[in-house]
């Protein structure tokens, strides 16, 4: 009798356990696993110029092809950014591309504000060598002439480099102030001291004066400037009136200094386009190669100024007349690091200038 009761109890216990297991299996559980898809969008300032150096307008999203790391990247939006105040007639005509809003770095869209003027940097690399100082003096005059034809809303900053980096003027629309600096400070090597931040987008607010005083190479000076410009929104154009970067190795070839990599990354993240205007009085010299490199790496170009200096400055003036802002979706699975970037055209003609790297 006891054996029978034990068998019954064991049978009931087994049945209860099986029932609980079946219930546990049938009861849905809330999953703790989540899928996260990170979409990286990149802003690329792109200039398209015709054979005479004038910007090509009217291009749309379908006219651009982009490759990042040798893989196809999607162009999500294209916007034409004019380098001048649009006339009422042009404002009524509407945009020339499907994108009518400005993308932020996160890929969201915000209304495009009224054109506040370009951010232009005049950067003078000073040297007392006869083959350089004459060209520098001439280009200071050309820079002053450029002031007379720039739109009044353009904001201009002036810096120089010799054995250290000097900030002579923060971004300003005061043309008289900029002329006074060009005439009386650049060639005389006058020390400007520290500048108070201005009401416009301010370099001085983020400028590291200690690092500038210890910038022992022009590459490091560009890095200091790039770090300050990273804090300011929008694209910037840097007119580099200089004679060279890098250093001679064994008198046979020129090598960029190690600081160039960090300088290039800072300039790229700050959306700075460098236009190298070579002041050296020579048809060719060894240090011009790095000047070409920094211009091409940032989406600009290199020009000589020892002959037809006005034509050289006019070419830069036409190039900064306007550009396209491309919003690009990076390919999925792109590993961290630096990757080559190539922007090309389809069903359109023109020379394309865009930065050559993404990070």
BATI-84491 format. One record per residue (C-alpha): x, y, z; residue in one letter. Coordinates in steps of 0.5 Angstrom, whole numbers, padded with zeros to 4 digits, always signed. Layout:
% residues N
XYZA...
This chain:
% residues 359
+0000+0000+0000X+0006+0005+0002X+0009+0003-0005X+0003+0004-0009X+0002+0011-0005X+0010+0013-0007X+0009+0011-0014X+0003+0016-0014X+0007+0021-0011X+0013+0021-0016X+0008+0020-0022X+0005+0027-0019X+0011+0030-0018X+0014+0028-0025X+0008+0031-0028X+0008+0037-0025X+0015+0038-0026X+0014+0037-0034X+0008+0042-0034X+0013+0047-0031X+0018+0046-0036X+0013+0046-0042X+0010+0052-0039X+0017+0056-0039X+0018+0054-0046X+0012+0056-0048X+0012+0063-0044X+0015+0068-0049X+0021+0072-0046X+0023+0079-0047X+0030+0079-0051X+0036+0083-0048X+0039+0083-0055X+0039+0090-0059X+0042+0091-0066X+0045+0098-0067X+0047+0100-0074X+0051+0106-0074X+0051+0110-0081X+0057+0115-0082X+0055+0121-0086X+0061+0126-0088X+0061+0133-0091X+0066+0134-0097X+0067+0141-0100X+0068+0140-0107X+0070+0145-0113X+0068+0144-0120X+0072+0148-0125X+0071+0149-0132X+0078+0150-0136X+0078+0157-0135X+0078+0156-0127X+0070+0159-0127X+0066+0154-0122X+0061+0150-0126X+0054+0151-0123X+0048+0147-0124X+0050+0140-0122X+0046+0136-0118X+0046+0129-0114X+0046+0125-0120X+0053+0128-0123X+0057+0126-0117X+0061+0119-0116X+0064+0118-0109X+0069+0112-0107X+0072+0112-0100X+0077+0106-0099X+0076+0104-0106X+0069+0102-0105X+0063+0106-0107X+0059+0111-0103X+0052+0114-0103X+0052+0121-0104X+0045+0123-0100X+0045+0131-0102X+0048+0136-0106X+0048+0143-0104X+0051+0149-0108X+0054+0154-0103X+0055+0161-0107X+0061+0165-0105X+0058+0172-0106X+0051+0175-0104X+0045+0172-0108X+0042+0177-0112X+0034+0178-0111X+0033+0175-0118X+0037+0169-0116X+0034+0168-0110X+0027+0167-0113X+0030+0162-0118X+0030+0157-0112X+0036+0152-0112X+0039+0148-0117X+0040+0142-0114X+0035+0137-0110X+0038+0139-0103X+0035+0145-0101X+0037+0145-0093X+0044+0144-0090X+0046+0138-0087X+0050+0138-0080X+0055+0133-0079X+0050+0128-0076X+0046+0128-0082X+0040+0131-0080X+0038+0137-0084X+0037+0144-0082X+0035+0151-0086X+0040+0154-0090X+0041+0161-0087X+0042+0167-0091X+0049+0167-0094X+0054+0170-0088X+0060+0171-0092X+0066+0166-0093X+0071+0165-0088X+0078+0167-0091X+0085+0166-0088X+0091+0170-0091X+0097+0166-0088X+0104+0169-0090X+0110+0164-0089X+0116+0169-0088X+0123+0169-0090X+0129+0174-0091X+0132+0170-0097X+0133+0174-0103X+0129+0169-0107X+0123+0169-0102X+0122+0176-0099X+0121+0179-0106X+0116+0175-0108X+0113+0175-0101X+0113+0183-0102X+0109+0182-0108X+0104+0178-0106X+0102+0182-0100X+0101+0187-0105X+0096+0182-0109X+0093+0180-0102X+0091+0188-0101X+0088+0188-0108X+0084+0182-0107X+0081+0186-0101X+0078+0191-0106X+0074+0186-0110X+0072+0181-0105X+0064+0182-0102X+0064+0186-0096X+0061+0181-0092X+0067+0176-0093X+0071+0175-0086X+0078+0175-0087X+0084+0173-0082X+0091+0174-0082X+0097+0170-0080X+0104+0169-0081X+0110+0164-0080X+0117+0165-0079X+0120+0161-0073X+0113+0161-0069X+0106+0162-0071X+0103+0169-0071X+0095+0171-0071X+0095+0178-0073X+0088+0179-0074X+0082+0175-0072X+0076+0174-0077X+0073+0181-0079X+0070+0185-0085X+0074+0191-0083X+0078+0192-0089X+0082+0198-0087X+0084+0194-0081X+0086+0188-0086X+0090+0193-0090X+0094+0196-0084X+0096+0189-0082X+0098+0188-0089X+0102+0194-0090X+0105+0195-0084X+0106+0188-0080X+0107+0183-0085X+0114+0185-0088X+0116+0188-0081X+0116+0182-0077X+0112+0186-0072X+0109+0182-0066X+0102+0182-0065X+0101+0180-0058X+0095+0176-0056X+0088+0178-0059X+0081+0179-0056X+0076+0174-0059X+0072+0178-0064X+0064+0177-0064X+0065+0174-0071X+0067+0167-0071X+0073+0167-0067X+0080+0164-0068X+0083+0168-0062X+0078+0164-0058X+0081+0157-0059X+0088+0159-0061X+0093+0156-0057X+0098+0162-0056X+0103+0157-0052X+0103+0152-0058X+0104+0157-0063X+0110+0160-0060X+0113+0153-0060X+0111+0152-0067X+0118+0150-0070X+0116+0148-0077X+0110+0150-0082X+0107+0144-0081X+0106+0144-0074X+0104+0152-0075X+0098+0149-0079X+0097+0144-0074X+0096+0149-0069X+0091+0153-0074X+0087+0147-0076X+0086+0146-0068X+0083+0153-0067X+0079+0152-0074X+0076+0146-0072X+0071+0149-0067X+0068+0154-0072X+0063+0151-0077X+0063+0152-0084X+0068+0151-0089X+0074+0156-0090X+0079+0157-0095X+0086+0158-0093X+0091+0162-0098X+0098+0160-0096X+0103+0165-0099X+0109+0161-0098X+0116+0158-0100X+0115+0151-0098X+0114+0145-0093X+0118+0139-0091X+0126+0139-0091X+0131+0136-0095X+0134+0129-0093X+0142+0129-0095X+0141+0134-0100X+0137+0129-0105X+0130+0129-0104X+0125+0133-0099X+0121+0129-0094X+0115+0132-0090X+0116+0133-0083X+0112+0128-0078X+0107+0133-0076X+0104+0134-0083X+0100+0128-0081X+0096+0131-0075X+0096+0138-0079X+0093+0135-0085X+0087+0131-0080X+0086+0138-0076X+0085+0142-0083X+0081+0136-0086X+0076+0136-0080X+0076+0144-0080X+0074+0143-0087X+0080+0148-0089X+0081+0148-0097X+0089+0150-0098X+0091+0154-0104X+0098+0154-0104X+0101+0161-0108X+0109+0160-0108X+0112+0166-0107X+0119+0163-0109X+0123+0167-0115X+0124+0160-0119X+0121+0156-0124X+0122+0150-0120X+0125+0149-0113X+0125+0143-0109X+0120+0145-0103X+0115+0146-0108X+0113+0139-0108X+0110+0139-0101X+0106+0146-0102X+0103+0142-0108X+0101+0136-0103X+0098+0140-0098X+0093+0144-0103X+0091+0137-0106X+0090+0134-0100X+0085+0139-0098X+0082+0140-0104X+0085+0146-0107X+0091+0147-0112X+0098+0150-0113X+0100+0156-0117X+0107+0160-0118X+0107+0167-0117X+0114+0169-0119X+0111+0171-0126X+0104+0173-0128X+0102+0174-0120X+0096+0177-0121X+0093+0172-0126X+0095+0167-0120X+0091+0171-0115X+0085+0171-0120X+0085+0164-0121X+0084+0163-0113X+0079+0168-0113X+0075+0165-0118X+0076+0158-0115X+0073+0161-0108X+0067+0164-0112X+0063+0158-0110X+0063+0150-0109X+0058+0144-0107X+0057+0141-0101X+0056+0134-0101X+0053+0129-0096X+0056+0122-0097X+0054+0116-0093X+0060+0112-0092X+0060+0105-0094X+0058+0100-0088X+0064+0096-0085X+0069+0101-0086X+0075+0100-0081X+0077+0106-0077X+0083+0110-0080X+0085+0114-0086X+0082+0112-0093X+0083+0115-0099X+0077+0119-0102X+0075+0120-0109X+0070+0125-0112X+0069+0124-0120X+0063+0127-0125X+0058+0123-0129X+0054+0126-0135X+0058+0133-0133X+0065+0136-0135X+0070+0140-0130X+0076+0139-0126X+0074+0136-0119X+0078+0139-0113X+0076+0135-0106X+0080+0133-0100X+0083+0126-0101X+0082+0123-0095X+0077+0121-0090X+0078+0119-0082X
